[in-house]
Amino acid sequence: MLPSFRQSQAPGGPVLSVIGAILLLVSSIAYGASSELPDLGESALLNIERETSLGRTVYDKLMAKGLIETHPLLDRYINDLGFRLLAGLDNRVRDYRFFIVRDDSVNAFALPGGFIGVNRGLIMQARTQHQLASVMAHEIAHVRLMHGLDLMKKGSQMSNAALLSVLAGLLLGGVDSQLGSAVLYGGAAGTQQAMVNFTRENEYEADRLGIELMQSAQFDPNGMVEFFSIMANLSGTSELGNIEYLRTHPVNNNRIAEAMGRVRKSSLRGERLEDYQLFKDYLLYASSDHLTDRGGSEYLQALVLMRAARYQDADARLAELYSRDNENIWYSIAFAENLEYLRREDEAELVYRRLLDIFPEDYVLSMRLLRLLKLEGRNQSALVIARSLEIQYPDDKQVYFELSEIYQSLQRPALRMMAQAEFHRIAGNPQQAIRLYDQVLDSPDTDIATESKAREKRLQLLQQQK
């Protein structure tokens, strides 16, 4: 039986339920927001924590509504791109987080604190990794230059609810453009035009820094100009209201010309075009509710067969792709996943282990192999992998979830409670973590090393609460 590795599909409930949730979020944040909105200017660095808290609140709500793609392979891909761009950012004070929004509208946005979302619809429009990187670089620039917070300061005479409705309006645009714009501009009221102009003026500044980040990260900066052209073409073939990205990031000839003037000639292409297409194909497979036999690449056709539970047919195609390039992670993961559906676990294990020889200690591959071993009842072998992951990712709650289940199967209650305590500590449940540390300390099965670790972690949590 295949482990529940694929995350839940995009929400199928009415759009209005999502809109209502975000509007409720705005009202709840706005209550007492005068003490939450970060100060600006020279004291801004002292308020990063409050800025991050505001962004994380919205991010967590989007996650709770199932609007964020959580598949580890896809999440890693988008974050690898983002952190490659961040390498060229001097004096970075924010912990950035990049994520894919499970929505087919063309949009991207930056929340306070460096939470940067890119809609699935925008990714599908980008034809190369460099074009997608240009959008992400632009959003990083907005955060670095504090344009969003400056926007809030510019509207300082607005109510707190109106300030936060700006943020909600940008998010709602990806769900319902008309309503999103109504919240965005209706909330801004008397300062509407000034705020729109302010945003457009800063687009050029964000483009300039974005191009610098792309060049520093060895992306082809021509990707920005190319994506501008894609957006310009879309605006000529669709109603502008259907392209939310163009509302918040207007494209015109002057902006395209300035970007072209700043781009140094480059022959960099980085990742092969077909590899980026494989990422897009797998995103459709893992994230979309509407995956149908639409043609496309051989890989996408195989994924469509797998989604339709035609595993034998999918196996024939994926085996052929795997034989052509058995070091390609997209081919290999899909091939192994389908083997699991076919109950050919031994063959799937060989695929994962071969990939781990190429990508040692890789998180996604290790987690897949670990879960396969658990399903086969080989918990001691799974424990070896889980302990290795614990060393590499000591603050990953999913690792401790897996450890707790493994220890339960191996009938090691003290270590199971310790793993559960670590899970709750990371998840932000300190009281539950402390209770579990106490149980570890009271357990007769606790060894000296575990006892020492539990005392130390418990003390740290108690000190943080003072």
Phi and psi in degrees as a GROMACS rama.xvg file:
@    title "Ramachandran Plot"
@    xaxis  label "Phi"
@    yaxis  label "Psi"
@TYPE xy
-75.4437  135.539  LEU-2
-66.8295  157.489  PRO-3
-78.1831  63.3143  SER-4
-84.1344  -39.8182  PHE-5
-69.7356  132.705  ARG-6
-78.0961  170.13  GLN-7
-60.0455  149.402  SER-8
-76.5879  170.305  GLN-9
-58.0892  144.275  ALA-10
-58.9129  137.63  PRO-11
-102.869  0.930734  GLY-12
-72.4156  173.021  GLY-13
-60.6646  145.505  PRO-14
-58.1105  -34.4415  VAL-15
-62.2793  -27.9424  LEU-16
-67.7264  -36.9461  SER-17
-68.6001  -43.8411  VAL-18
-60.3768  -45.6287  ILE-19
-60.5415  -38.9139  GLY-20
-63.4248  -42.1616  ALA-21
-72.0658  -37.3119  ILE-22
-63.0516  -39.3005  LEU-23
-63.6315  -38.1623  LEU-24
-59.8588  -45.2926  LEU-25
-59.4044  -46.0487  VAL-26
-65.1614  -35.6343  SER-27
-73.0459  -36.4437  SER-28
-72.0268  -38.2809  ILE-29
-63.8722  -27.6906  ALA-30
-66.6381  111.496  TYR-31
76.7405  22.4838  GLY-32
-70.3522  -15.4415  ALA-33
-60.4912  -26.4877  SER-34
-93.3444  -4.66611  SER-35
-104.09  -31.8103  GLU-36
-66.6028  130.313  LEU-37
-67.0135  149.911  PRO-38
-71.5135  162.112  ASP-39
-117.023  174.723  LEU-40
83.1932  -146.705  GLY-41
-63.8127  -26.8128  GLU-42
-87.1138  4.4344  SER-43
-59.8135  -37.8713  ALA-44
-62.5862  -24.482  LEU-45
-77.8247  -8.19774  LEU-46
-118.205  15.9714  ASN-47
-58.8211  -37.2515  ILE-48
-62.8084  -42.6021  GLU-49
-70.7326  -37.3972  ARG-50
-61.1655  -45.5369  GLU-51
-63.9182  -38.5986  THR-52
-61.1049  -39.4747  SER-53
-64.3017  -47.4954  LEU-54
-64.5332  -40.8156  GLY-55
-65.8678  -33.5494  ARG-56
-59.9519  -45.2566  THR-57
-68.6368  -43.1237  VAL-58
-57.2518  -45.852  TYR-59
-63.8591  -36.124  ASP-60
-67.5035  -40.9867  LYS-61
-62.258  -40.3297  LEU-62
-63.3244  -43.5423  MET-63
-63.8637  -29.5578  ALA-64
-86.4256  3.45409  LYS-65
75.3756  21.4354  GLY-66
-91.1488  -5.02169  LEU-67
-109.899  130.743  ILE-68
-74.0828  122.115  GLU-69
-111.564  5.06364  THR-70
-58.2639  124.582  HIS-71
-56.934  -38.5162  PRO-72
-66.8956  -42.1613  LEU-73
-72.1204  -40.0844  LEU-74
-62.2016  -41.669  ASP-75
-65.4832  -39.451  ARG-76
-58.9557  -48.8288  TYR-77
-68.8431  -34.0636  ILE-78
-75.7516  -32.0899  ASN-79
-60.8483  -43.4347  ASP-80
-60.35  -47.5696  LEU-81
-62.5134  -45.4142  GLY-82
-75.3113  -22.666  PHE-83
-64.6182  -39.7637  ARG-84
-69.3353  -37.0585  LEU-85
-67.182  -19.9703  LEU-86
-59.1642  -24.8261  ALA-87
-94.0637  8.87533  GLY-88
-98.7908  114.267  LEU-89
-76.871  148.689  ASP-90
52.7415  48.3197  ASN-91
-74.2117  129.991  ARG-92
-116.469  -6.13515  VAL-93
-108.111  146.275  ARG-94
-92.6417  99.0762  ASP-95
-72.6145  151.227  TYR-96
-138.9  123.044  ARG-97
-106.871  141.059  PHE-98
-151.522  155.635  PHE-99
-99.328  130.46  ILE-100
-94.8861  131.632  VAL-101
-82.668  71.9274  ARG-102
-149.214  139.628  ASP-103
-91.7232  2.57448  ASP-104
-76.1021  156.805  SER-105
-88.4846  104.273  VAL-106
-159.719  156.412  ASN-107
-152.228  152.498  ALA-108
-157.918  161.036  PHE-109
-121.447  123.878  ALA-110
-88.1243  160.177  LEU-111
-54.8187  145.434  PRO-112
87.0364  0.264107  GLY-113
93.1466  22.5985  GLY-114
-87.934  112.121  PHE-115
-116.964  118.745  ILE-116
-107.774  141.953  GLY-117
-128.019  122.813  VAL-118
-69.2239  147.809  ASN-119
-55.5504  -37.9672  ARG-120
-61.968  -36.632  GLY-121
-69.8812  -40.8835  LEU-122
-59.29  -38.9544  ILE-123
-67.0297  -27.7041  MET-124
-78.1292  -30.9477  GLN-125
-71.4383  130.92  ALA-126
-95.2862  -15.3359  ARG-127
-137.556  161.753  THR-128
-60.0751  -33.8495  GLN-129
-68.7126  -35.4362  HIS-130
-67.6437  -42.9825  GLN-131
-63.7299  -41.7996  LEU-132
-61.2778  -32.4407  ALA-133
-64.8522  -38.7047  SER-134
-66.1899  -44.5699  VAL-135
-66.081  -39.1039  MET-136
-62.4894  -39.7433  ALA-137
-63.5074  -42.3383  HIS-138
-69.6459  -37.9473  GLU-139
-58.033  -41.8667  ILE-140
-62.1038  -41.2916  ALA-141
-58.2929  -42.5092  HIS-142
-67.9808  -46.9106  VAL-143
-60.3345  -39.2249  ARG-144
-87.3494  1.07711  LEU-145
58.8901  36.8031  MET-146
-65.7938  -39.1473  HIS-147
-64.2651  -42.1466  GLY-148
-71.3994  -35.7365  LEU-149
-61.1204  -36.7508  ASP-150
-61.4855  -41.9405  LEU-151
-64.9988  -40.0347  MET-152
-64.7146  -38.6497  LYS-153
-61.6812  -31.9623  LYS-154
-98.8109  35.1946  GLY-155
-62.9142  -19.852  SER-156
-87.6005  -2.94931  GLN-157
-77.2248  164.031  MET-158
-71.8449  160.981  SER-159
-60.4655  -38.76  ASN-160
-62.9176  -38.2318  ALA-161
-69.016  -38.9037  ALA-162
-59.0343  -46.8495  LEU-163
-75.1449  -20.1487  LEU-164
-69.3642  -22.7666  SER-165
-58.7775  -47.4689  VAL-166
-63.4057  -45.6959  LEU-167
-63.9351  -36.8134  ALA-168
-61.6483  -40.1722  GLY-169
-63.2162  -40.1643  LEU-170
-72.3021  -41.1396  LEU-171
-64.7165  -26.1744  LEU-172
-56.7476  -35.0283  GLY-173
-72.778  -15.6934  GLY-174
-102.69  -42.9183  VAL-175
-151.329  100.705  ASP-176
-58.2234  -43.9456  SER-177
-65.2519  -47.6701  GLN-178
-68.0399  -38.2088  LEU-179
-58.9863  -44.4212  GLY-180
-66.6789  -34.6779  SER-181
-64.0884  -42.1015  ALA-182
-66.931  -43.5794  VAL-183
-61.7469  -54.126  LEU-184
-85.5906  -31.5886  TYR-185
-64.6176  -39.3022  GLY-186
-66.3313  -34.8171  GLY-187
-71.8306  -24.5353  ALA-188
49.6711  -119.473  ALA-189
-65.9693  -19.4904  GLY-190
-99.6956  14.73  THR-191
-52.4999  -57.4324  GLN-192
-66.3735  -38.7901  GLN-193
-62.7837  -39.7725  ALA-194
-70.1694  -38.5665  MET-195
-62.9042  -45.4225  VAL-196
-62.1694  -40.4457  ASN-197
-60.4828  -42.9424  PHE-198
-63.4613  -42.7942  THR-199
-67.2275  -38.2791  ARG-200
-59.8387  -37.8637  GLU-201
-81.7514  -9.09259  ASN-202
-59.691  -40.6388  GLU-203
-65.4863  -40.2167  TYR-204
-65.3167  -41.5587  GLU-205
-67.2836  -35.3974  ALA-206
-61.5816  -44.6309  ASP-207
-62.2932  -48.3532  ARG-208
-67.0169  -37.3212  LEU-209
-59.8463  -42.0475  GLY-210
-63.6462  -40.9495  ILE-211
-61.6392  -42.0589  GLU-212
-64.2431  -40.674  LEU-213
-62.7441  -45.311  MET-214
-64.9834  -40.9621  GLN-215
-64.3218  -33.8259  SER-216
-88.9124  6.13211  ALA-217
66.1304  29.1963  GLN-218
-89.8528  154.67  PHE-219
-79.1665  111.916  ASP-220
-66.1103  -14.0986  PRO-221
-60.8767  -18.7886  ASN-222
-59.7476  -29.9548  GLY-223
-69.0468  -45.4031  MET-224
-63.4285  -41.64  VAL-225
-61.9053  -41.0469  GLU-226
-70.6696  -34.2571  PHE-227
-56.962  -42.2884  PHE-228
-65.1929  -39.6864  SER-229
-61.162  -45.2953  ILE-230
-64.8094  -40.0324  MET-231
-63.5082  -40.0612  ALA-232
-65.9551  -40.2819  ASN-233
-63.2201  -38.3246  LEU-234
-66.218  -22.3615  SER-235
-87.4365  -12.6122  GLY-236
-115.033  -8.52069  THR-237
-131.133  162.171  SER-238
-68.0788  136.425  GLU-239
-56.8521  -32.8342  LEU-240
-62.8239  -18.3028  GLY-241
-87.4475  -5.30784  ASN-242
-119.623  87.1616  ILE-243
-62.4257  -30.7314  GLU-244
-59.2824  -33.5329  TYR-245
-76.0921  -19.6408  LEU-246
-69.5388  -46.5598  ARG-247
-91.3736  -15.6728  THR-248
-134.36  69.1277  HIS-249
-61.6512  136.304  PRO-250
-110.006  130.19  VAL-251
-139.097  174.497  ASN-252
-61.6255  -37.7661  ASN-253
-63.4473  -41.2655  ASN-254
-67.1006  -41.1117  ARG-255
-63.8317  -43.2785  ILE-256
-64.0419  -41.9235  ALA-257
-64.9614  -41.069  GLU-258
-63.0108  -42.3672  ALA-259
-61.4679  -37.473  MET-260
-68.5166  -26.6274  GLY-261
-91.2572  -15.4781  ARG-262
-80.7859  122.166  VAL-263
-76.6522  146.707  ARG-264
-58.5344  134.293  LYS-265
-145.477  141.66  SER-266
-105.824  8.44889  SER-267
-67.2067  130.438  LEU-268
-127.515  -16.4151  ARG-269
59.9872  -125.77  GLY-270
-60.864  141.179  GLU-271
-62.405  146.256  ARG-272
-57.4452  -38.3126  LEU-273
-68.3763  -28.7773  GLU-274
-67.4305  -39.2878  ASP-275
-65.5189  -38.008  TYR-276
-64.1409  -35.8356  GLN-277
-64.1821  -39.6999  LEU-278
-58.894  -45.746  PHE-279
-64.4548  -39.7412  LYS-280
-62.8452  -44.4073  ASP-281
-69.4113  -32.4273  TYR-282
-61.0812  -43.4596  LEU-283
-61.5213  -43.4918  LEU-284
-63.2155  -45.2154  TYR-285
-81.1668  -24.5121  ALA-286
-116.421  -28.3751  SER-287
-90.2282  140.44  SER-288
-82.7517  -8.83033  ASP-289
-119.241  41.7536  HIS-290
-80.5886  114.573  LEU-291
-130.965  171.948  THR-292
-73.1684  86.0678  ASP-293
-106.576  15.0139  ARG-294
80.7879  -136.393  GLY-295
84.8076  -160.813  GLY-296
-68.7607  163.183  SER-297
-58.6747  -37.7736  GLU-298
-63.7668  -47.0205  TYR-299
-62.9762  -39.5274  LEU-300
-61.5491  -38.3635  GLN-301
-66.6557  -39.5971  ALA-302
-65.745  -36.6451  LEU-303
-61.7936  -42.1566  VAL-304
-63.0082  -40.7916  LEU-305
-65.7266  -41.2124  MET-306
-62.1403  -34.256  ARG-307
-82.2401  7.54959  ALA-308
64.7686  23.7315  ALA-309
-94.7165  68.2882  ARG-310
-68.6368  -34.1663  TYR-311
-66.1795  -43.3574  GLN-312
-64.7153  -40.8313  ASP-313
-64.5848  -36.802  ALA-314
-61.6878  -41.0679  ASP-315
-60.8088  -42.6854  ALA-316
-73.4586  -42.9851  ARG-317
-69.6797  -34.6612  LEU-318
-63.1038  -38.0752  ALA-319
-65.8408  -44.8875  GLU-320
-63.7697  -42.331  LEU-321
-63.3841  -38.4394  TYR-322
-66.3132  -28.8447  SER-323
-73.0011  -36.9946  ARG-324
-152.904  85.948  ASP-325
-82.7313  6.97345  ASN-326
-103.706  0.128188  GLU-327
-81.3423  118.257  ASN-328
-66.3251  -31.7642  ILE-329
-69.6141  -45.7424  TRP-330
-61.7031  -45.9436  TYR-331
-66.3928  -43.3083  SER-332
-63.4601  -46.4695  ILE-333
-64.1934  -40.6188  ALA-334
-61.7105  -46.8041  PHE-335
-66.5567  -39.7777  ALA-336
-61.0717  -42.7319  GLU-337
-67.7057  -35.1011  ASN-338
-60.6758  -36.6383  LEU-339
-65.8722  -40.3548  GLU-340
-60.5236  -33.9576  TYR-341
-83.3066  3.07696  LEU-342
63.9226  31.1036  ARG-343
-105.618  63.6993  ARG-344
-63.5221  -36.2456  GLU-345
-61.719  -40.9099  ASP-346
-69.0662  -39.4504  GLU-347
-61.7548  -41.1678  ALA-348
-60.7439  -40.3464  GLU-349
-62.3475  -38.3257  LEU-350
-64.3069  -46.165  VAL-351
-63.4561  -42.9962  TYR-352
-67.6628  -34.7831  ARG-353
-65.5801  -40.573  ARG-354
-64.4296  -37.4524  LEU-355
-68.647  -24.6935  LEU-356
-66.6697  -33.6591  ASP-357
-83.1454  -39.2549  ILE-358
-121.041  77.1195  PHE-359
-57.9093  135.802  PRO-360
60.973  23.24  GLU-361
-62.5779  134.201  ASP-362
-62.4394  -52.5314  TYR-363
-62.3176  -46.3821  VAL-364
-66.8985  -41.4336  LEU-365
-62.2569  -41.4799  SER-366
-66.4559  -38.4106  MET-367
-64.8477  -44.8465  ARG-368
-65.8247  -40.7886  LEU-369
-57.199  -46.6473  LEU-370
-68.6402  -34.5295  ARG-371
-63.7537  -44.2195  LEU-372
-63.668  -38.592  LEU-373
-60.9992  -43.7235  LYS-374
-63.189  -31.0353  LEU-375
-83.9536  -0.794545  GLU-376
78.8117  14.4517  GLY-377
-95.9097  66.1753  ARG-378
-70.9976  -30.2712  ASN-379
-66.9808  -40.0231  GLN-380
-67.5119  -38.8529  SER-381
-64.2195  -34.8643  ALA-382
-63.439  -37.4824  LEU-383
-59.2453  -44.2861  VAL-384
-68.622  -42.3493  ILE-385
-63.3052  -40.352  ALA-386
-65.6767  -36.4222  ARG-387
-64.3253  -42.2009  SER-388
-64.4216  -36.1103  LEU-389
-61.8891  -38.4768  GLU-390
-67.1255  -42.4191  ILE-391
-76.4441  -35.0507  GLN-392
-127.94  69.2683  TYR-393
-67.9579  -10.8455  PRO-394
-117.691  26.4647  ASP-395
-102.431  111.187  ASP-396
-66.3219  -28.6312  LYS-397
-64.6145  -33.9466  GLN-398
-61.339  -42.0935  VAL-399
-73.2303  -29.4073  TYR-400
-61.8103  -46.2579  PHE-401
-64.2902  -41.6948  GLU-402
-61.0061  -41.4633  LEU-403
-63.0268  -39.2017  SER-404
-68.8415  -39.3308  GLU-405
-64.9846  -45.6379  ILE-406
-64.02  -33.8226  TYR-407
-64.7773  -43.2641  GLN-408
-65.215  -32.1426  SER-409
-88.0088  3.18591  LEU-410
56.6692  54.3446  GLN-411
-124.333  80.6372  ARG-412
-62.9269  -38.3493  PRO-413
-64.5895  -43.6214  ALA-414
-69.9046  -32.5472  LEU-415
-63.2709  -45.7129  ARG-416
-64.2524  -36.0417  MET-417
-64.7034  -42.7169  MET-418
-64.9338  -39.3202  ALA-419
-65.3054  -38.9687  GLN-420
-61.9878  -42.4484  ALA-421
-64.7101  -38.349  GLU-422
-58.9215  -49.2894  PHE-423
-69.947  -33.1859  HIS-424
-59.493  -46.8828  ARG-425
-70.9453  -33.9442  ILE-426
-75.7454  -4.63764  ALA-427
86.1749  28.7206  GLY-428
-116.44  72.3173  ASN-429
-62.853  -37.3834  PRO-430
-65.4743  -41.7512  GLN-431
-65.2937  -38.9763  GLN-432
-62.4435  -43.9254  ALA-433
-62.7794  -42.5166  ILE-434
-59.2107  -40.5236  ARG-435
-71.2862  -37.3468  LEU-436
-60.7737  -39.9972  TYR-437
-61.2645  -40.9464  ASP-438
-65.9382  -36.973  GLN-439
-61.5137  -44.3983  VAL-440
-67.3417  -28.0837  LEU-441
-87.1083  -11.3239  ASP-442
-76.6739  134.555  SER-443
-70.7892  -12.9882  PRO-444
-88.6268  -3.63003  ASP-445
-76.4009  127.067  THR-446
-83.4951  172.993  ASP-447
-63.0835  -42.5286  ILE-448
-65.0071  -43.2934  ALA-449
-67.3911  -39.4714  THR-450
-60.4346  -44.6857  GLU-451
-63.3412  -42.22  SER-452
-65.9996  -40.9681  LYS-453
-64.5564  -41.8436  ALA-454
-61.5428  -43.8351  ARG-455
-64.1178  -47.0187  GLU-456
-65.2995  -39.9642  LYS-457
-62.3757  -45.0734  ARG-458
-62.6639  -40.8475  LEU-459
-60.4471  -43.6056  GLN-460
-65.9544  -40.4824  LEU-461
-64.0546  -39.1184  LEU-462
-67.8704  -35.7019  GLN-463
-66.8484  -25.9219  GLN-464
-85.1926  -9.20381  GLN-465
